Amino acid sequence: GCYEEAITAYNATLAIQPAAANALYNKGKALDKLGCYEEAITAYNATLAIQPDAADAFYNKGKALDKLECYEEANIAYNAALAIQPDDYETLYSKGDVLRKLERYEEAITVYEMALVINSKDHEALYNKILCYALQGKIEPFLENLERVIQLNPEKYRKLAKTDKNFDSIRDDPRFQALIDGKA
């Protein structure tokens, strides 16, 4: 948790060995923890200049870009990470989130489904897939997947579904009410 001290140590390493990709990458992670996203991206880019196949650097660059609300750029970074590690769950999940924020719902659903193949019990990916259906007004797949996520964690997802504003257009559907009331 001593990120500023860590950055000082990484800078000392880089003064001796400027092409130390690991020091650059870890410096980026420390900068990210401090909320210095632009500087973190610079460190990840420097890492990638030395190690162009560093999937983690692309992934973390995507996360930093997402925090800066640079969603298109984040998507590009996630695509680069997935070109190196196509079955990385965290990258797929994060890419789905960025596509959802870009309102590219069908693409987001496809990516969440890819993530769910890797981790079928992931509540968050399934819930975010449901958000995409709700935002498109696709009631049948919304209800089917809402039932699945409620089965995984009834208390949490019934409570979330009751208050999630993204579900307002579906809230009056009796099937939705039955699911969140536990009567389905």
C-alpha positions as CSV (number, residue, x, y, z in Angstrom):
1,G,0.0,0.0,0.0
2,C,3.0,2.3,0.0
3,Y,2.6,3.2,-3.7
4,E,4.5,6.5,-3.7
5,E,7.5,4.7,-2.2
6,A,7.1,1.9,-4.7
7,I,7.2,4.4,-7.5
8,T,10.4,5.9,-6.1
9,A,11.9,2.4,-6.1
10,Y,10.8,1.7,-9.6
11,N,12.2,5.1,-10.8
12,A,15.5,4.2,-9.2
13,T,15.5,0.9,-11.0
14,L,14.6,2.6,-14.3
15,A,17.4,5.1,-13.8
16,I,19.9,2.2,-13.8
17,Q,18.0,0.0,-16.3
18,P,15.6,2.1,-18.5
19,A,14.3,-0.9,-20.4
20,A,13.2,-2.8,-17.3
21,A,9.7,-3.7,-18.5
22,N,8.7,-5.2,-15.1
23,A,9.6,-2.0,-13.3
24,L,7.7,0.0,-15.8
25,Y,4.6,-2.2,-15.6
26,N,4.6,-2.2,-11.8
27,K,5.1,1.5,-11.8
28,G,2.0,1.7,-13.9
29,K,0.1,-0.4,-11.4
30,A,1.2,1.8,-8.5
31,L,0.3,5.0,-10.4
32,D,-3.1,3.4,-11.1
33,K,-3.7,2.7,-7.4
34,L,-3.0,6.4,-6.8
35,G,-5.5,7.5,-9.4
36,C,-2.9,8.8,-11.7
37,Y,-4.4,7.1,-14.7
38,E,-2.7,9.1,-17.5
39,E,0.7,8.5,-16.0
40,A,-0.2,4.8,-15.5
41,I,-1.1,4.6,-19.2
42,T,2.3,6.2,-20.1
43,A,4.0,3.5,-18.0
44,Y,2.0,0.7,-19.7
45,N,2.8,2.1,-23.1
46,A,6.5,2.1,-22.2
47,T,6.2,-1.5,-21.1
48,L,4.5,-2.4,-24.3
49,A,7.2,-0.7,-26.4
50,I,9.7,-3.1,-24.7
51,Q,7.4,-6.1,-24.4
52,P,4.7,-5.9,-27.1
53,D,3.2,-9.3,-26.0
54,A,2.5,-8.2,-22.4
55,A,-1.2,-9.0,-22.2
56,D,-1.4,-7.7,-18.6
57,A,-0.1,-4.3,-19.7
58,F,-2.8,-4.1,-22.4
59,Y,-5.4,-5.2,-19.8
60,N,-4.3,-2.6,-17.2
61,K,-4.1,0.1,-19.8
62,G,-7.7,-0.7,-20.8
63,K,-8.7,-0.5,-17.1
64,A,-7.1,2.9,-16.8
65,L,-8.7,4.2,-20.0
66,D,-12.0,2.9,-18.7
67,K,-11.6,4.9,-15.5
68,L,-10.9,8.0,-17.7
69,E,-14.1,7.2,-19.6
70,C,-12.1,6.6,-22.9
71,Y,-14.2,3.6,-23.7
72,E,-13.2,3.2,-27.4
73,E,-9.5,3.3,-26.5
74,A,-10.1,0.9,-23.6
75,N,-11.8,-1.5,-26.0
76,I,-8.8,-1.3,-28.3
77,A,-6.5,-2.2,-25.4
78,Y,-8.7,-5.1,-24.4
79,N,-8.7,-6.4,-28.0
80,A,-4.9,-6.3,-28.0
81,A,-4.8,-8.2,-24.7
82,L,-7.3,-10.8,-26.0
83,A,-5.2,-11.2,-29.2
84,I,-2.5,-12.5,-26.9
85,Q,-4.6,-14.3,-24.3
86,P,-8.0,-15.0,-25.9
87,D,-9.4,-16.9,-22.9
88,D,-8.6,-14.3,-20.2
89,Y,-11.8,-14.0,-18.1
90,E,-11.0,-10.6,-16.6
91,T,-10.2,-9.0,-19.9
92,L,-13.4,-10.5,-21.5
93,Y,-15.5,-9.2,-18.5
94,S,-13.9,-5.7,-18.7
95,K,-14.4,-5.6,-22.5
96,G,-18.1,-6.5,-22.0
97,D,-18.4,-3.6,-19.5
98,V,-16.8,-1.1,-21.9
99,L,-19.1,-2.3,-24.8
100,R,-22.1,-1.9,-22.5
101,K,-21.0,1.7,-21.6
102,L,-20.6,2.3,-25.4
103,E,-24.2,1.1,-25.8
104,R,-23.0,-1.7,-28.1
105,Y,-25.3,-4.1,-26.2
106,E,-25.3,-7.1,-28.6
107,E,-21.5,-7.1,-28.7
108,A,-21.4,-6.8,-24.9
109,I,-23.8,-9.7,-24.6
110,T,-21.6,-11.8,-26.8
111,V,-18.5,-11.0,-24.8
112,Y,-20.2,-11.6,-21.5
113,E,-21.3,-15.0,-22.8
114,M,-17.6,-15.8,-23.7
115,A,-16.7,-14.8,-20.2
116,L,-19.4,-17.0,-18.8
117,V,-18.1,-20.0,-20.8
118,I,-14.9,-19.6,-18.8
119,N,-16.7,-19.0,-15.5
120,S,-20.3,-20.1,-15.6
121,K,-21.0,-19.1,-12.0
122,D,-19.9,-15.5,-12.4
123,H,-22.8,-13.5,-11.0
124,E,-21.5,-10.1,-12.2
125,A,-21.0,-11.0,-15.9
126,L,-24.5,-12.6,-15.9
127,Y,-26.0,-9.5,-14.2
128,N,-24.3,-7.2,-16.7
129,K,-25.6,-9.3,-19.5
130,I,-29.1,-8.8,-18.0
131,L,-28.5,-5.1,-18.0
132,C,-27.9,-5.2,-21.7
133,Y,-31.1,-7.0,-22.3
134,A,-33.0,-4.6,-20.1
135,L,-31.5,-1.5,-21.9
136,Q,-32.6,-3.0,-25.2
137,G,-36.1,-3.8,-23.9
138,K,-35.6,-7.5,-24.7
139,I,-37.9,-8.9,-22.0
140,E,-37.8,-12.7,-22.6
141,P,-34.0,-13.1,-22.5
142,F,-33.9,-10.5,-19.6
143,L,-36.3,-12.6,-17.5
144,E,-34.6,-15.9,-18.4
145,N,-31.2,-14.6,-17.3
146,L,-32.6,-12.8,-14.3
147,E,-34.0,-16.1,-13.1
148,R,-30.5,-17.7,-13.5
149,V,-28.7,-14.9,-11.6
150,I,-31.3,-15.0,-8.8
151,Q,-30.7,-18.7,-8.5
152,L,-27.0,-18.1,-8.0
153,N,-27.5,-15.5,-5.2
154,P,-31.2,-14.9,-4.4
155,E,-30.8,-12.2,-1.7
156,K,-28.3,-10.1,-3.5
157,Y,-29.9,-10.1,-7.0
158,R,-33.5,-9.7,-5.8
159,K,-32.5,-6.7,-3.8
160,L,-30.5,-5.2,-6.8
161,A,-33.3,-5.9,-9.3
162,K,-35.8,-4.1,-7.0
163,T,-33.8,-0.9,-7.1
164,D,-31.9,-1.0,-10.4
165,K,-33.2,2.0,-12.5
166,N,-32.2,0.1,-15.7
167,F,-35.1,-2.2,-15.1
168,D,-37.8,0.5,-14.8
169,S,-39.2,-0.3,-18.3
170,I,-39.8,-3.9,-17.2
171,R,-40.7,-3.3,-13.6
172,D,-44.5,-3.6,-14.1
173,D,-44.2,-7.0,-15.9
174,P,-45.9,-9.6,-13.6
175,R,-43.2,-12.1,-14.4
176,F,-40.5,-9.6,-13.2
177,Q,-42.5,-9.0,-10.0
178,A,-42.8,-12.8,-9.4
179,L,-39.1,-13.2,-9.8
180,I,-38.1,-10.4,-7.4
181,D,-40.7,-11.4,-4.9
182,G,-39.6,-15.1,-5.0
183,K,-42.8,-16.4,-6.3
184,A,-41.5,-17.6,-9.7
